[in-house]
């Protein structure tokens, strides 16, 4: 990887392989008492990376092992020096950390140019000279933008992959600033990941990551340019970290637009594209949140005017309807008015069935630089065995989730019997709590809480298992590793988070039979039934508990834990350190960013996207809650990486990776799920069928279209004498003379020639539901297809920049050298011809 041309005069550090001490006194540099300095002690060479290790000579235990570790470290550092990097070591100044040695790494200009060409890094050719027109709506964004006097807009450049031979064609005003700190750190990290430290059995061992895993180095990180809450005293420091905290990560900026150019410049494209995507997703939630909130408020204020809800609460209608027991023996008859409050709440949400917004976003940045694949020695047969094992492991955990869902269902069936026997099934007007504490509500809430606890426990266990499985697969590149882990984690969490919601939405109450012939689950437990108003309220309860609990748990993990760790670390270091601590030692005591980087942030948002889209028809406030969460999430993530974590190694990114097709798949699935929720989970279709067909002759008795009589028409009649012995309810005095009861279904009454069979109303409703699903899906897919073709993926402004950049690359880097070569060849040919002409011309006398 390193050419011999960079070995000359670059060895600023001389090492003794025997004991690892530094031969040159200048390289074991003392701290110069400049805590904000970002340079070597000479004040000229910038620190591009920092390595930290514990001095092996000061450790007392396992001397042979320590010597082995030291040899690897010395070999590694020697190879870095041979590669052209310059190193300077400094001991820790903190009392108690004397064993810590910090190795500061600097990449000289020639090395940066060489590896910039190897890595195909795109660097400025010339400033953007295209004329641009401001958007007519730009004056609105000014109220939410960062003050340009504080964070100056970044100058736009046309860029091209760097070539040393074309150095004069690039826009170089100052060699010190041509490679910005993020690019310098990225190049140095590229070298560190390929530095050799040992050869065993003709196999070369290399890479800083393996040295970190083995404990040879304690940390490896680029430096923050300043403290986050104070400006640097160094006049040459740009204080970008301070600006990012003040104008981006601080909570007071919650409604401001993000300074994405500065984020990209400081942290690199991969971090920049994450926050650009998160900001775009949050903006798109605004429209969905407004629509959902409007529908919710309309339903809330109109719930008392709903005819069918009034009938449920009316003592002369719902008060005289006695419902059949919902379980065997332990349950008894109950009064319909007990569902009065839940019917009003259900009205609030079912009126919001139309509040749905589907969207998708695409981002286009510079292409990802080429990666060198690491050779992995396994055969095709070995790969097949690994894939089989990994697939089996994933399927096992998915089956484990399904087993947990079945366990929750069994819990619901069992505990419903207990609540039915202990909680009252009729309302006493003086006891308001009975309006809400029904057996159905108690079962739903307790089951949702237990389900959430199980979900979080399984998540914590599977995260480690998924990483182990992916490591066992031995992916060839980091991109392959991330994509493989992404699919495993998402597939698992999709089943884990959504399985209970899918059960409530599409299975609960759908296969229950009727009181005289109930359907039993596992041959023992009678299937659950929904309230007369449907299972929509229970689905909303499940979604609220899971979404709310997940948001709280994630904030505890992302904010509270890193803050506490850093607080304890600062307290311990403050009690034993000197007053002045260098920049690299301050950053060392921050939290390290995980190997997976932003993986969990993406996963969190994609799971939230699923909740917002898949079940929005049952919970129209989900986009509003997601919007509020994301406004905080942007600032929390910004605060976390700016104040609590070491500076992230900049990386290139072309897009959001495997998350894009996953979100597109969720959006397509959401059309189906919401259509089915409206059709099969809510009562919207049965109400419309009754309103337009069964409220007026020939099926109804109303003179005009009306919802009057809906409750009586949609509750079937069952004769108490038709109960089987094992299902007959306990006889209570108040229901001693009860001859019939009602249940939620569309069946003929007793005494009819087709008694307890589905009636004509049922088949009308089924036809309407299927028709609604087909029509809704086709309309939404058609609109989505049309919008995706009307709105271009790349704007005209960006297309113009791409064309202009291609033209400059073609002209400056390819055509001009060819013209110069032709010109030179032409002049040489003229000289040759003139010389030849002079040779053969006869001499004049």
N, C-alpha and C positions, 0 to 999 in steps of 0.2 A: 504494500500500500504506500510506503514512504520511499521516495526516490533518493538516490545517493547525493543529489545536488543540495539537499537540505541538511546534510550532516556537517557541512563545513561551518566552523566557527559558531555553532549553535549550542555547544555543550557548556551551559552556564552552571551545571551541577555535576560535580565529580563524585562518584559513589565507590565505596570500598565493598566489594562483594563479601568480604570476610565477616564484617560486623555491622554493616549497614550505616555507619556514621558518615557524615558529610566531610569530605576532604577540604573543600574550599570554605573558609570562614564566612565569606560574603553570602553564601547561599543559605546558611543557617542564620537568617536575618532576624534581628530583634525588632519588636514592634516599635514603629516610629511615632507613637502617640497621636496619630491622626485617625480618629475613629471613622471618619467619613471617606477616607481615601479609597479609591478604586484602582490603585496602581501599585506596582512593585515599589520597594523602598527608594529606587532611583527616581520615582515620580514621572517616568517616561513610558514604561510598558504597562498597558492596561491588563487588569486581571480578567481573563475570559472564563475561567472555571476554577473551582476550588475542590481539592480532594482532602479528606480528613481521615487520619488513622491514629491508632494508639502505638506509641513507641514500644517496639517489642523488647528492647533492652531494659526497660523499666518494669517489665512484668516478671513475676517471681515463679509462677507455676507453669508447668508443661514447657520446659525450655526447648526441648527438641521440636515440639510442634510450633513454637513461636519462631524458631530459626527457619523452619520450612516456610512459614507464612512470610517472613521477612525476605527470603530469597525470591519468592514470587513477586513481591512488591518491588524489590530492587530491579529485577529483570524487566518488569513492566515499565517502571520509570525510565530505565535506560533506553528501552525501545521508543518511548515517547520522545526522549531527547534526540535519539537518532533520527526520528521522524521529522524533527525540526521545531518541536515545542520547547518553550523555555520555562523552567520551573524555579520557584523560590519557596523555601520552607520557613515557617515561623511557628514557634511553640505557643501554646495557649497561655493567656495571661490570667485566666481564672484560677483561683485557689481551689485545689481539689481536682482540676483537670490538667495537671502538669504533663500527663502522659500524652495528651492530644497534640498532634502535629498537623498543621494546615499547610498543604502544598498548593501554592498559587500557580496557575497555568496561564501562560501568555502565548498567543500565536502571532508570529511576525508577519509582515506584509506579504512576503514571497509565499509563505505557507498558505495564507488565506487565499491568495490568487490561485494557487495550484489546486487546492481542494474545492474552491468555488467552481472551477471548470470541471473537476471530476464529478461533483454533485449536481451539475447543471443548474446552479442557482441563478435565477433571473435578477439582473442588476440594471440600474438606470442607463438608458442610452441618451435620452434628452428629455427636457420637460414637456409636458403635454401642451401642444400648441393648437388644439382644436377649440373652436369657439363653442361655448355652451350657453344655452338659454335657461334662465332660472324658471322653475315651476311657478305657475300662478298661485299655488297654495303654499309657497315657501314662507310667506309672512306668518302663516299659522304655526309652522314648525319652529320659528324663531323663539316663540314663547317657551318652548320645551327643550331647546338646544342649549348646549354648553356655551358659555361666554367665550367668543373667539379671542378676546384679549387675554384670557387665562390659558386656554388650550388652543394654540394657533393651528389652523387647518394644515394638514400635511400636503406638501407640494406633490402633485401627481406627475409621474414619469412614465414614458414608454420604456419597457424593459426587454431584455433579451438574455438568453443563457450566456453566462460569462465565458470568454475565451481570452487567454493570455496574449495570443498573437494579435488580437484586435483591441488591445488595452487602450490605445489612443482614441478609439471610437466611442468608448463609454464616457459617461458624464462624471468625471472625477475632478472635483474642486479641491478636495482635501483627502489625502490618503487615510487620515485618522478617522474620518467620518463616512468614507465610502462604504465600508462594511459597518452597519450599525451594531450595537451590542448584542441584539438578538441573533443576527446572522453570525457574528463571531462565535457566540456560545454554541450555536447549532453546528458550526464547522468543527469546533473543538470536541464537542460530544461525539460527532461522527468519527473522529480520530480515536477518541478514548474507547469507543465501542469496538475498535478493530486492533487495539494494541495487544501484542502477544505478551504472555507472562510465563509460559512453560511449554515444553514439548514432552509428551509422554506417549510412548509406543508409536512414534511417528505421527501423532495427532497433536496439532497445535491448539493450545488453550489460549483464548483471547477474550477481551471484552471487560469493561468496567462493571457491567451488571453481575458477572460471575464473581468478580472480586468483592463486590458488595454483599452478595449472597453468602459468600464464605467467611465474611467478617474481616477480610484483610484490610478493607477500607470501611470506615464507619459511615461516610457520606460522600456524595459527589453532587455538586450543584453550582449553577451560575449565581452571581451576586445580584441582589437588589441594588438599585443605584442610590438609595437613601433610606432613611427611616420613613415610615408611612405617615407619622403625625408631626414630623418636623422637617423643615428644609435642611439640606446639606450645607455645611459651612464651606465646602469646596466650591469655588466659583465656576469650575468646569463641569460640575454635575448638573444634568438637566432636570433632576428631581421629578422624573416621570412617575415614580411610585407615589410620591406625595400628591401629585396632581390627580392621579387615578383615584386615590383614596378620597381626596377632597371633592372632586367633581363627578365621581362615578360610584364608588363603593359606599359613600356615606348615606345613611338613611334619608337625609333631607332631599336627596336627588331621586326619590322614588318615582316621581312623575316626569323626570327629565329623560331626553333621548341619550343613548349611550355614545360616548366618544370612541366609536369602533376603530377609527384609524389609529388612535393612540394605543388602544388595546392590542390591535394586531401588531403594531410596531414593537410594543414592549414584551408581549407574550408569544408572538408568532401567529401564523395563520390558523392553526388548529384551535387555539383558544378563541381567536377572533371570530371564526365561523360558528363556533358554538354559541357565543353570545349574540351574534347576528341572527342565527336561527331562533334562539330563545326569544329575542326581542320581536322578531317577525311573528312567531307563534302567539305571543302575548297580544300583539296588536290585532291579529285576526280573531282572538277570543272576544274582543270588545264588541263586535257586532252581534255575535252569538249571545253574549252576556246581556246586551240590551234587549234582544228579542225574548230571551228566556225570562228575564226579570219582568218585562211587560206582560207576557202571558201569565206569569205567576201572580202578579198584582191584579190583573183582570179576574183571574179565577178566585183570588182571595176576597175581593170586594163583591163578587157576584155569587159567592157560594150560598148565601141566604136566599137567593132568588132562584136557585136550581129546583125545578119541579120535583125530580125524583128524590133529591135529598130532603125536600120538605115532606114528601110522603113517608120517608123513613122515620123522620122525627115527629110526625104528626101522631098524637096519641090515638086518634080515631082511625088511623090507617096502619102505620107501623106498630103502634101500641097494641093492636089487636091481632097481629101476625105472630104466631108461635112457630119458631124454627125447630127443625129436627136436630137431634143430638149429632155432634160431629165426631164422637168416638163411641166405643162400645161400653155399655153398662155403667161405667163411671160418670159419663156425661149425661146430662138431662136436657130437657127442652129449655129454650131460651127465647127471650123477647127480641124482636128485630130492632127495637129502639135503642138497644145497647150499642149499636153501630152508628148512632146518629152523628157523633163527633167525627168518627173516622170517615163517614160518607162525605162530610163537608170538606175534610182535608183532601180526600181523593178527588173531589170536584175541583179543588184548587190545582191539582197537578194534571188531571186529564184534560182540562181546558188548555193545557200548555203542550199538547201533543204535537202541535205544528211548529214549535220553536226549535228548529234544528238548523245547524249550519255546518256544511262540510267544506273543507278546504284542504289544499296541499300547497307546499312551497318548494321551490327549487333554488339552489344557489350555485353560482359558477365562479370559481376562483382559478388561480394559476394551477397548471397540472402538477401533480405530485412528482417530485424529483425521483429519479430512478433509484432503486434499492438493490444492494448486492445480496443475493440469496446465499444463505449459509447452507453448505452441503450437509445433509442429514443422512447417515448411513443406515437405511433400512430397505428391505426388499418389498416387492409388490405384495407378497404373501403376508409379510409382517404388517404392512399398512392395512391390509384387509382385516387382519386379526384385531388391530387397534381400533379400526372403525366399528367393527362388530361389537367389541367390548364397550366402546363409548356409547354407541347407540342403545345398547341394552341397558346401560347404566341410566341414561336419560329417560328411557321408557319406564324403568323401575321407579324412578322418582315421580314421574307423572302418575303412575298407578298408585303410588303412595298418597299423592294429593287426592286422587279420586276416592281412595279409601277413607281419607279424613273427611271428605264431603259426605260420604255415606254415613260416617260416624255422627256428623252433625245432624243429618236427617233423622237418624235413629234417636238422637237426643231430643230433637223437636217433637217427634211422635210420642216419646215417653213423657217428656216434661209437660206436654199439653194435657195429658191425663191428670197430672198433679194439679196444674193450675185450674183445670176445669172443675176439679173436685173441691178446691179451696177458695177460688175467687167467685164472687157472685155473678150469676148470669142474668140478673134483672137489675134495672136501675132504680135506685131510691133517690129522688130528687134532692134530698138534703145532703147526700154524699157525692160531692162533685168529682172526687178522685175515681169513682167507679166509671165515669164517662170515658176515661182513658186507660185505666188498668184492667183491661179485658184479658182473658186467657190468650187470645191471639196476639195482642200487643206484648204481653209479658214474654211469651214464647219467642216472638220475633226479635225483641231487643236482646234478650239473654243469649239467644243462638248467634246473633250477629256479633256480639262482643267476643264470645268464645271462638267464633270463626276467625275474627281478626287476630286474636292471640295465636291461634294455630298457624295462620298465614305468616305472621312475622317470625315465628320460631322456625318454620320450614324454610323461609327465605334465608335466615342466617346460616342454617346448616348447608343448604344447597349452594350458596355462594362459594363456600370452600370446596364443595364437591365438584362444582362446575369448573373451577380453576384447575383442580387436580386432573379432571378428565381431559381438559384442553391441553394441559402440559403433557399428558400421556400420549396425545395424538401427534405431538412433535410437528406443529405447523412450520412451514418453511420460512415465512416472513412474519413481521409484526402485524401487517395488515391481515394476513390469513388468520393469525392468532386472534386478533380482535373480532373479526367477522365470525369465526367459529364460536367464540365465547358469547358474542352477542346473540346468535341464534339460540344457543342453549339456554342462556339466562332468560331471554324473552319468552321462549316457548314454555319454560317452567313457570315463570311469573304470570304469563297469560292464563294458564290453567289454574294457578294458585289463587290469583286475585278474582278472576271472573267466573270460576266454575259455580260458586254458590249463587251468584247473581243470575247466571243462566238457568240454574235449577228453579229459582223463584219465578223468573220471568216466563219460562217456557214449559215447565214440567209440573210445578206445584198446582194442585187443584184441577189438573186437566184429565186425570185418569182416576176418578174416585168412585165411579158407578153411581148408585143411588141408595138411599137408606135401607131398602129391602135387600139389596145385593151389592154391598160395598166391595171395593177392590183392596186386597191386602198386599202389603209390601213385605217381601221375604217370608210370606205365608203367615206372618204374625202381627205385623203392625198395619193398622188401617191407614190408608193414604191420607195425607193432609188435604184439607179443604180451604178455599179462600173465603174471605168475608163476602157477603152479598154484593159489595162494591168492587170485588176483585182483589188481586194480589198486588196491585200497583203501589199501594201505601207501604206494604211490607218490603217491596223492592227498593222504594225510596229510602226506607229506614236502613236497609243493608248498605246501600251506596253511601249514605251520609256517614255511617259509622266507619266504614272502611276508608273512604276518602279523607275524612277528618282525622282519624287515627293515624293514617299513613303520613299525612302532612305534619302532624305533631311529632311523630317518631323521627321522621327525616330531619326536621329542624333540630331536634335534640342531638342527633348524630352529627349533623353538619356544622352546627354552631356551638352548642354547649360543650361537647367533648373536646374539640380542638382548643377552645378558649380555656377550659379548665387545665388541660395539659400544658399549654403555654404559660398560664398563670402560675402553676406549680413550678415549672421550669424557671421562670423569671424570679420567683421568690427564692428558690434554692440557689440560683446563680448570683443573685443580688447580695445574699448573705455571705458569699465566699469569694467574691471577685473584686478586681480593682475597679476604680471609678471609671476608667476609660477602657472600653472594649472595642476592638476593631470590627469593621463591617462584616468580615467573614465569620467571626465568632458569634455575632448577633444573629446572623442568618442560620448558623449551625443549630442554634437552640430553638428554631422554628420547627413546625411539623413538616416531615417529608411528604411530598405528594405521592400517592400510591402508584404502583406500576401500571395500573389500568387508566390512570389519568381521569378523564371526564366520562368514563364508561358509566358510572353509577348516576351521574347527573343526567345523561341521555336516557338511561333506563327509567329513571324516576319520571321524567317528562313524557316519555312514550307511554308508560302505564297510565299516567294521568290523561293523556290524549285518548286512550281507550275508554276510560270512564266518561270523559266528556262527550264522546261521539257514539259509543256503542249503546248507551242507556239514557241518552239525553231526553228521549220521549217520556221517560218516567220521572226524570229529575231535571226539570228545566233550569234549576239554579246551579247546576254543575258547571256551566261555563263561567258564571259569575264567581263562584268559589275558586275555580281554576285561575281566573284573571287576577283575583286578589292574591292568591298564593304565588303566582308567577311574578307579580310586581315586587313581592318580597324576595322571591327566589333569585331574581336577577341581582339584587343588591346583596343578598346573603352570599351567593357564590362569588360576587366581586369582592366583598369584604373578606371572605375566607381566603381566597388566593392572594389577596393584596396584603393582608395583615397577619394571617395565621400560618401561612405555608411558605416554604422556601420558593424561590423563583423557579417557575416551571421551565424545563428545557424547551425552547421553541421548536415546533415541528410544522412541516408543510401539510396541507390538507386540500383535497380537491372538492370534497363535499362532506356530508355528514355520514357517509359510509353506508353500512348495511341498515341503518335506521330509516333511510329514505324509503326503500321498498317495503319495510315493515309498516311504516305509517300509511303508505298507499294501500297496503292490504287491509289495515284496520279501517280505513275510510270506506273501502268497498264493502267490507263486512258490516260496517255500521248502517249502511242503507238497508240491508236485509234485517238486521236485529231490530232497528227502530220500526220498520214496517210490521214486523211480527209482534212487537210490543204493543203497538197501536191496535193491531188486529186481534191478537189472542190474549194479551194481558190486561189491557184496558177494556172498558165497556163502551167505547165510542161507537163501534160498529153495531152492536145490538141496539143501542139507543137510536142510531140513525135509521136502522131497519124498522124499529117500532114507530118512529116518528113519521116516516114516509109510507109505510105499508100497513102496519098493524094497529095504528091509532084510529084509522078511518075504515069505513066499510070497504070490502066485505069482511075483513078480519076483525075490525074494531067497531066501537060504538060511538066514537067522537064525531061531531059534525065537521070539525076542521082538524088540520094537522096539529097535534099536541102531544106533550109528554105525560099527560095525566093518565094514570092507570098503569104506568110503566112497571112499577114495583110488583103490583099484583099479577101482571101479565108474564113477568119473567121469573117468578118463583113457582115452581111446580108443587103439586099437592101429593102427599103420601099418607096412606091409611095406617094408623098406629097398629092395627091388627095384623098388618103384613110384616111386622118386624120378626126377624128370626130370633130364636131364644138367646143365642150368644151375643146378639146385638141389642136386645131390648134394654132400654134405659131404666135406671132406678126410678121408682114411682115416688113422686113428691106430692104432698097433699094438694098443692095449688094446681097440679096438672093431672089430678086423679080422673077427671072426666074428659080428658083430651082424646078426641077420636082421630084427628088429622094433624099433620104438621107440614111445614113448607121447607123446601130445599132449593138450592141454586142450580137450576138446570132447565132445559126445555123439553119436557116429557108430558105425555098424556096422563090425565088424572086416573085414580082407581075407578073401576066401573066402566071405563071406555073399552071398546073392543081391542084396542092396541095399548092397553094400560102399561105405563112406565116405559114405553118406547118413545123415541125422539119424535117430536111433532113437526108440523110444517114450518113453524117459526125457526126451529133449529137449522133446517136445511137452507132456509133463506139467509140466515146469519152466516153459515159456513160458506155459501156461495159469495156473499158480499165480502167476507174476510179474504178469501182467495183472490177475488177480483181486485180488491184494494191493494194487496201485496204486489200483484203483477203490474198494475198500473203505476203505483208509486215508485217501484224499482225502475221501471222503464223511463219514467219521466225524469227522475233524478240522475240516472246514468246518462240520459240524452243531454240534459243540461250540463252535467259535468264534462262530457265529451266536447260539447260546443264551446264551453268556456276555456277548456284546455287548448283549443285550437285558435280561439279568438285572441286570447292573451298570449303574447310571445314569451318563450322561456328567457330570451335575452333581449333587453331593451335596445332601441335604435342607437342610443348614446353609447352603450357598451359595444355594440357591433361596429360602430364607427371607430372606437378606440382600438378594437382588435384588428380591423383592416389597416388602420394607420400604423399600428405596431408591426404588423407583418410587412408592410411596405418599407418601413425603416430598417428592419432586419435584413430584408432582401437588398436594399440599397447600400446601407452602410457596411454590412458585414460580408456581403457576397459580390455585388456588382462593382462597387468601388475598387476592391482589391483586384478584380479581374481587369478593370479598365487600366489601373495602374500598371499591372503586369504587361498588358498589351502595349501600353505606352513605352515602358522600359524595353520591351522586346523590339518595338519599332525603332527606337533610337539606336539600339545595338545593331539592328539590321542595316540601318543607314550608314553607321560607321563601318560595318563590314563591307558594304557595297562601295563606299567611298575609297576604302583601302584597296579593294579589288580593282576599282577603276583606275586608281593611281598606279597600280602594279602593272597593268596591261596596256596603259596608254603609252604610245611611242614618244621618245624624247625629241624635243624640238632642238634643232641646231641653230 
